[in-house]
Amino acid sequence: MGAQIFGPNINVWDDAAHPLQSGTPFDGEGIPRQRVHLVENGVVKRLVYARATAEKMKQPNTRTRLVS
């Protein structure tokens, strides 16, 4: 987290609402998926956590809050 592992021109989002997205609007736990900015200008900003993993890693469940 926080390390630049891609070129500065790389930005990555997990966005279920994007018109080209072919996946479901819900994750495997039935929670609505939100747009999450994962990599910003080549720097890893966030990871996506499910409930069990979030609890284990002492992180918030990424799917229950909007992250822009």
Helices and strands as residue ranges (DSSP letters): E 12-14, E 36-40, E 43-44, H 51-57, G 62-64
